[in-house]
C-alpha cells in the first residue's frame, strides 16, 4: 500500500472526523476514534461509511 505521509495526515474518517492510521499488513485504514476500518483498493482509499468494517 502506497499512501504518502502527507496524504495520511489530511485524511479523516468520514463518520467521526478522527485521524486514520495505515494498517500495512491488511492494506486498510483504521480510524483512531470510532474504530471503523476502510479498505484500500489499488492504492486508493475507499472512504465510504457503507464500505467500512465496524469493530
N, CA, C and O atoms as a MOPAC input file, in Angstrom:
PM7 MOZYME 1SCF
protein

 N      0.84500 1    -1.16900 1     0.00000 1
 C      0.00000 1     0.00000 1     0.00000 1
 C      0.88700 1     1.22800 1     0.00000 1
 O      1.77400 1     1.36300 1     0.84300 1
 N      0.64900 1     2.11700 1    -0.94200 1
 C      1.46700 1     3.31800 1    -1.07400 1
 C      0.61400 1     4.56400 1    -0.82700 1
 O      0.06600 1     5.14700 1    -1.76300 1
 N      0.51000 1     4.95800 1     0.42600 1
 C     -0.16700 1     6.21000 1     0.75500 1
 C      0.87400 1     7.11600 1     1.39300 1
 O      1.46300 1     6.78200 1     2.42100 1
 N      1.09000 1     8.25800 1     0.77100 1
 C      2.08600 1     9.19900 1     1.26500 1
 C      1.69900 1     9.71500 1     2.64900 1
 O      0.52000 1     9.83200 1     2.98500 1
 N      2.72600 1    10.01900 1     3.44000 1
 C      2.50500 1    10.51500 1     4.79900 1
 C      1.71500 1    11.81700 1     4.80500 1
 O      0.86100 1    12.01900 1     5.66900 1
 N      1.98900 1    12.70100 1     3.85300 1
 C      1.28300 1    13.98100 1     3.81800 1
 C     -0.19800 1    13.77100 1     3.53900 1
 O     -1.03200 1    14.52200 1     4.04500 1
 N     -0.54100 1    12.75500 1     2.73600 1
 C     -1.94200 1    12.47300 1     2.44200 1
 C     -2.62900 1    11.85700 1     3.65900 1
 O     -3.77300 1    12.18600 1     3.97100 1
 N     -1.93100 1    10.97800 1     4.32700 1
 C     -2.48900 1    10.33900 1     5.51700 1
 C     -2.77300 1    11.36700 1     6.61100 1
 O     -3.70100 1    11.19400 1     7.40100 1
 N     -1.97500 1    12.43600 1     6.65900 1
 C     -2.19000 1    13.49300 1     7.65300 1
 C     -3.48100 1    14.26700 1     7.41700 1
 O     -4.09200 1    14.74600 1     8.37300 1
 N     -3.90800 1    14.39800 1     6.16500 1
 C     -5.11000 1    15.19000 1     5.88600 1
 C     -6.36900 1    14.34400 1     5.74700 1
 O     -7.47300 1    14.88700 1     5.76400 1
 N     -6.22900 1    13.02200 1     5.61100 1
 C     -7.40400 1    12.16100 1     5.53500 1
 C     -8.05100 1    12.04000 1     6.90300 1
 O     -7.36700 1    12.01400 1     7.92600 1
 N     -9.37800 1    11.96500 1     6.91000 1
 C    -10.11800 1    11.82100 1     8.16900 1
 C    -11.25600 1    10.83900 1     7.94800 1
 O    -11.73100 1    10.65500 1     6.82800 1
 N    -11.67400 1    10.22600 1     9.01300 1
 C    -12.79500 1     9.29400 1     8.98300 1
 C    -14.05300 1    10.06700 1     8.57500 1
 O    -14.36200 1    11.08800 1     9.18800 1
 N    -14.77800 1     9.60900 1     7.56600 1
 C    -15.98800 1    10.32700 1     7.16900 1
 C    -17.11500 1    10.22900 1     8.19900 1
 O    -18.04000 1    11.04100 1     8.17500 1
 N    -17.05200 1     9.26200 1     9.09000 1
 C    -18.10800 1     9.08400 1    10.08300 1
 C    -17.91600 1     9.98900 1    11.30100 1
 O    -18.86000 1    10.64500 1    11.74200 1
 N    -16.68400 1    10.02600 1    11.85100 1
 C    -16.47800 1    10.77800 1    13.09400 1
 C    -15.42300 1    11.88100 1    12.97700 1
 O    -15.20400 1    12.62800 1    13.93100 1
 N    -14.77600 1    11.98900 1    11.83000 1
 C    -13.77300 1    13.03600 1    11.54200 1
 C    -12.45800 1    12.86800 1    12.31000 1
 O    -11.67600 1    13.81500 1    12.39500 1
 N    -12.20100 1    11.67900 1    12.87000 1
 C    -10.93000 1    11.41600 1    13.56100 1
 C     -9.85100 1    11.03500 1    12.55100 1
 O    -10.14300 1    10.76300 1    11.38700 1
 N     -8.61100 1    11.02100 1    13.00800 1
 C     -7.47600 1    10.66400 1    12.15300 1
 C     -7.51700 1     9.17500 1    11.79100 1
 O     -8.10600 1     8.35700 1    12.49700 1
 N     -6.87500 1     8.85800 1    10.67500 1
 C     -6.76600 1     7.47500 1    10.21900 1
 C     -5.32500 1     7.01900 1    10.32700 1
 O     -4.40300 1     7.81900 1    10.16900 1
 N     -5.12800 1     5.73800 1    10.59300 1
 C     -3.77500 1     5.17100 1    10.61400 1
 C     -3.73600 1     4.02400 1     9.61500 1
 O     -4.72100 1     3.30800 1     9.43700 1
 N     -2.60200 1     3.85800 1     8.97200 1
 C     -2.43100 1     2.81000 1     7.96200 1
 C     -2.14500 1     1.47300 1     8.62900 1
 O     -1.29800 1     1.37600 1     9.51700 1
 N     -2.84900 1     0.46500 1     8.19800 1
 C     -2.61400 1    -0.91600 1     8.62800 1
 C     -1.99300 1    -1.62700 1     7.43000 1
 O     -2.70800 1    -2.16500 1     6.58400 1
 N     -0.67400 1    -1.62900 1     7.35800 1
 C      0.04200 1    -2.12400 1     6.17700 1
 C     -0.18800 1    -3.60800 1     5.91800 1
 O     -0.29300 1    -4.01600 1     4.76100 1
 N     -0.27000 1    -4.42100 1     6.96400 1
 C     -0.39800 1    -5.86000 1     6.77500 1
 C     -1.74800 1    -6.24600 1     6.15100 1
 O     -1.83600 1    -7.25800 1     5.45600 1
 N     -2.79400 1    -5.45300 1     6.39200 1
 C     -4.10400 1    -5.76200 1     5.82000 1
 C     -4.50300 1    -4.81100 1     4.70200 1
 O     -5.56800 1    -4.97000 1     4.10500 1
 N     -3.66500 1    -3.82900 1     4.41400 1
 C     -3.92400 1    -2.80600 1     3.39900 1
 C     -5.26500 1    -2.12000 1     3.64300 1
 O     -6.13900 1    -2.08000 1     2.77800 1
 N     -5.39200 1    -1.58500 1     4.84800 1
 C     -6.59800 1    -0.87500 1     5.24000 1
 C     -6.21800 1     0.36800 1     6.03900 1
 O     -5.08300 1     0.50900 1     6.49300 1
 N     -7.18400 1     1.26000 1     6.20100 1
 C     -7.01500 1     2.43400 1     7.04200 1
 C     -7.96600 1     2.30000 1     8.21500 1
 O     -9.16700 1     2.10800 1     8.02300 1
 N     -7.44300 1     2.39800 1     9.42400 1
 C     -8.24700 1     2.26000 1    10.63400 1
 C     -8.43600 1     3.62700 1    11.28200 1
 O     -7.50100 1     4.42200 1    11.37000 1
 N     -9.65000 1     3.88300 1    11.72900 1
 C     -9.96800 1     5.13300 1    12.40300 1
 C     -9.49700 1     5.05800 1    13.85200 1
 O     -9.71300 1     4.05400 1    14.53200 1
 N     -8.85600 1     6.11900 1    14.31600 1
 C     -8.37500 1     6.15000 1    15.69100 1
 C     -9.48100 1     6.54100 1    16.66200 1
 O     -9.30200 1     6.43800 1    17.87600 1
 N    -10.61700 1     6.98700 1    16.14600 1
 C    -11.72500 1     7.39400 1    17.00200 1
 C    -12.77500 1     6.30500 1    17.15200 1
 O    -12.90400 1     5.69900 1    18.21600 1
 N    -13.52200 1     6.05900 1    16.08900 1
 C    -14.64800 1     5.12300 1    16.16600 1
 C    -14.24700 1     3.67700 1    15.88200 1
 O    -15.01500 1     2.76000 1    16.17500 1
 N    -13.06000 1     3.45800 1    15.31800 1
 C    -12.57700 1     2.10100 1    15.07500 1
 C    -12.96900 1     1.50400 1    13.74100 1
 O    -12.60400 1     0.36300 1    13.45700 1
 N    -13.69300 1     2.22700 1    12.92000 1
 C    -14.05000 1     1.70000 1    11.60200 1
 C    -12.78100 1     1.44500 1    10.80100 1
 O    -11.77700 1     2.13700 1    10.97000 1
 N    -12.83700 1     0.44100 1     9.92500 1
 C    -11.68900 1     0.08400 1     9.09700 1
 C    -12.10400 1     0.19900 1     7.63500 1
 O    -13.04700 1    -0.45600 1     7.19000 1
 N    -11.38600 1     1.04400 1     6.89600 1
 C    -11.69900 1     1.32400 1     5.49900 1
 C    -10.71700 1     0.59700 1     4.58500 1
 O     -9.51600 1     0.58300 1     4.85700 1
 N    -11.21500 1    -0.00900 1     3.50000 1
 C    -10.32000 1    -0.72100 1     2.58100 1
 C     -9.52200 1     0.23700 1     1.70400 1
 O     -9.91700 1     1.38200 1     1.48000 1
 N     -8.40000 1    -0.25800 1     1.22100 1
 C     -7.59200 1     0.46300 1     0.22900 1
 C     -7.48900 1    -0.46000 1    -0.97500 1
 O     -6.93600 1    -1.55600 1    -0.88000 1
 N     -8.02300 1    -0.01700 1    -2.10600 1
 C     -8.02100 1    -0.83200 1    -3.32700 1
 C     -7.17300 1    -0.15400 1    -4.38800 1
 O     -7.41800 1     1.00000 1    -4.74000 1
 N     -6.18800 1    -0.85800 1    -4.89400 1
 C     -5.27800 1    -0.31800 1    -5.91500 1
 C     -4.65500 1     0.99200 1    -5.45000 1
 O     -4.55500 1     1.94700 1    -6.22000 1
 N     -4.23500 1     1.03500 1    -4.18100 1
 C     -3.59900 1     2.20300 1    -3.55600 1
 C     -4.52500 1     3.41200 1    -3.45100 1
 O     -4.05100 1     4.53700 1    -3.29400 1
 N     -5.84400 1     3.19600 1    -3.53400 1
 C     -6.81400 1     4.27700 1    -3.39900 1
 C     -7.69400 1     3.98700 1    -2.18400 1
 O     -8.37200 1     2.95900 1    -2.15400 1
 N     -7.70000 1     4.86700 1    -1.18300 1
 C     -8.54800 1     4.65700 1    -0.01900 1
 C    -10.02400 1     4.77400 1    -0.39300 1
 O    -10.42300 1     5.72100 1    -1.07100 1
 N    -10.82000 1     3.82500 1     0.04400 1
 C    -12.26700 1     3.84100 1    -0.18100 1
 C    -12.91200 1     4.31500 1     1.12500 1
 O    -13.20600 1     3.51700 1     2.01600 1
 N    -13.12300 1     5.62100 1     1.21700 1
 C    -13.60700 1     6.21300 1     2.45900 1
 C    -15.12200 1     6.39000 1     2.43100 1
 O    -15.63800 1     7.49800 1     2.57900 1
 N    -15.81300 1     5.28300 1     2.24000 1
 C    -17.27200 1     5.26300 1     2.26400 1
 C    -17.70600 1     4.52200 1     3.52500 1
 O    -17.23900 1     3.41400 1     3.78900 1
 N    -18.58600 1     5.12400 1     4.29400 1
 C    -19.02600 1     4.51700 1     5.54400 1
 C    -19.66400 1     3.15800 1     5.27800 1
 O    -19.50900 1     2.23600 1     6.07900 1
 N    -20.37900 1     3.02400 1     4.16400 1
 C    -21.02700 1     1.75000 1     3.81900 1
 C    -20.01900 1     0.64000 1     3.51300 1
 O    -20.34500 1    -0.54000 1     3.64100 1
 N    -18.80200 1     1.00500 1     3.11100 1
 C    -17.76300 1     0.02200 1     2.77800 1
 C    -16.89700 1    -0.34400 1     3.98000 1
 O    -16.12000 1    -1.29600 1     3.91000 1
 N    -17.01600 1     0.38800 1     5.06800 1
 C    -16.15000 1     0.18500 1     6.23300 1
 C    -16.61600 1    -1.00800 1     7.06500 1
 O    -17.80500 1    -1.31700 1     7.15100 1
 N    -15.62200 1    -1.66700 1     7.67800 1
 C    -15.92800 1    -2.69000 1     8.68500 1
 C    -16.01400 1    -1.98100 1    10.02400 1
 O    -15.22700 1    -1.07700 1    10.30200 1
 N    -16.95700 1    -2.38400 1    10.84700 1
 C    -17.08400 1    -1.77700 1    12.16200 1
 C    -16.51300 1    -2.73200 1    13.20700 1
 O    -16.50700 1    -3.94700 1    13.01300 1
 N    -16.03400 1    -2.16900 1    14.31600 1
 C    -15.42200 1    -3.02600 1    15.35000 1
 C    -16.42900 1    -3.92500 1    16.05300 1
 O    -16.05700 1    -4.69400 1    16.94000 1

